[in-house]
Amino acid sequence: MSADANHRLARMLEPAEWSAAGIPLLRNPREVVSGLHSRHRPVPLTAVVAVLDQDERIRASASFSRRATATDGWIFRNALLAQLRRVIPHDLRRRTPVRTAVLLYCREGEARWTQEDGAWMWGLRDACTLHGLRCGAYITLTRDGWQVLGEGRGGRRPSADSQPEAFTGADPPTPRAGGAASDVLRRAVAR
């Protein structure tokens, strides 16, 4: 096996490593999954990264299609970090993270763990560290339903084939533009 292949395998988390990492459990995973499904309508090979506040309300989210052919946590980390930087300022100045990032990945196949999932988990954990967020749940969405990996919780709806339910949660407040505070925030995000 080449050195590059060994390095790529190191950028992946096994289910036992993920469980041992102390990832906080979602209080109501069905609500989070339904909210992300109705907002983004993911199809296979779509990743949805969301930032939750302390009350598990979605404060920001972004979806994107997986373009890389390689299953490498480093590539996934960079894609997640780019999306996080686009939708929410970092929390690197805080001593401890107050917001949590979760990842919902819609894919083909069964709900059980794959090496691709391990690479997404590594990428999510690393992106959270670099953006000052607490690493949260990794959720797969397949034709069989959804599954919070490492927790054993899941459901049949929504699934990769289902129509989104009506969104009942409150959308995050829209940021106000203009003024000195916006310029300071813009410069902080650019750093």
N, C-alpha and C positions, 0 to 999 in steps of 0.2 A: 504494500500500500504506500502511495506517495506521501511525502510530508504535507502537501497541500490537503490531501484527503483526510489525513489524521487531524490537521488543524480544524477543518470544517466539522468533523465529528465532535471536536471539543466544544464547538459553539452550538450545542444542543443539550437540552435537559431531559433526563429520564423521568418517568412519572414519580419514582421514589424521591428523586432530588427536588422535584417541584413540590411534593407534599411536605418534605422536610424543611422547605424554605419559609414556612410560616405565612403563606399567602392568606390574607384575611378572607373569611367566608362572606359571601353576599347574603344579606338578610332575606332578600326577596329576588332570587335570580330570575324567576319567570317574568317579573315586571321589567327588569333590566333588559332581558333578551327580547321581550315583546316591544319595548320602547325602541331599541336599536333596529329591530326588524321592520317596524312600521316607518321609521325615519329614513332608513337607507335601502330597504328592499334588496338585500344582498342575494346574489346568484353565486353559483360555485366559482371559486378562486377570487372571492371578494373578502377583504379584511375590513373590519369596522373597529376602530380604536375609539374609546370613549373615556372621558374624565368625569369621575363622580365626585360630588362634594361629600361632606361628612354624613349627610342624611341619605346618601346613595341616590341623589338626584343627578341626572345627566347634565353637566355644565357645558360640555363641548364634545363634539364627535366628528369623525371624518371617516369616509370609506374610500377604498382604492382597490384596484385590481392587482393581483399578483402578477408581475411581469417576469421575474427571474425564473430561469429554468432550473437553476441549482437550488437545492434545499440547504441554505446556509443562514445560520442565525445572525451573522454580521450583516448580510444583505437585508434581512427582515428588520433588524434593529435600525438600520439607516432609514428604511422606508417608514417605519413607525415614528422615528424621531422627527423626520421631515413633516409628517402629518401633525404631530403634537405641536411642533413649533408654529405651524400654520394656524392652528385653532385656539391655542391658549398660551399665555406667558408662562415661563418656567417658574419654579418655586425653589430655586437653588439657594436663595438667601435664608430660607427657613431652617431651623435646627432639625425639625422632624417634619416629614411630609404631612400635609393635611388633606390633600386630594389623592384619589386613587385612579389609576388607569386600568381599564379592562380591555380585553381583546376578544372579539367574536370573529371567528373565521369560518366562512361558508365553503364547504368542499364536498367533493364526491366521496363515495365509499362509506364504510361503517363508522360508527361514532367512537370506536376504540382508538387508543393512542397510536400515532405513526411517528416516524422520524421527522417528517415535516412539522408535526405538532411540536416536537421537541425543539426544533429550530425556532419556531414562532415563540415558544415559551422563553428561550434564551434571549431572543430579540426583545421581547416585551420587558423582561426583567432588566436588561441593560439599558434600554431606552428610558425606562422609569428612573433609573439611577441618574442618568445624564440629564434628565429634565426636572429632577427634584420631586418626583411623584412616588407614591407608594405603589408597589406592584400588586395588581389585583388579579382577578379570575381570568383564566383562559377558557373560552367557550367555543365548542365546535357546533356548527349547524349543518346537518346533512338531511337527506331525504327522510331519514328515520326520526328526525327531531333535533333537539339540542342537548348538549351534555357539557357540564362544567367539569373539565378534566381535573383529576386530583381530588375531587370531592365526591364523586359518584352521584351527583344530583343531575337530573335532566327531565325532559318532558317530550311529548310528541308534537306539541304545537307551541310556537311556530316551527316550521321545518323549511328546508330549502325549496320545497314545492308549494308551500302554503301562501295564500294571499295575506298581506299584512292586516292586522286588526286595527281598528280606529285608535289613534294615539290619544290617551286620556291624561297623560302627565303634562306638567307645565313645562314649556320651553324655557331655556335659560334666558336671563335678561339680555337684551341686545346691547352691545357696547355702544356708548355714545362717542361720537367722533368730534374732533376739534378741541381747541384749548390747550393749555400748557400741560395738563395731565396726560393728554393723548401723546404729545411729543415725548414726554419722559417715558411713557410705557412703550412707545415705538422704539426708542433708543435702547431700552432695557431688553426688549425682545430681539433686537438686532445683534446684541452681544453674544 
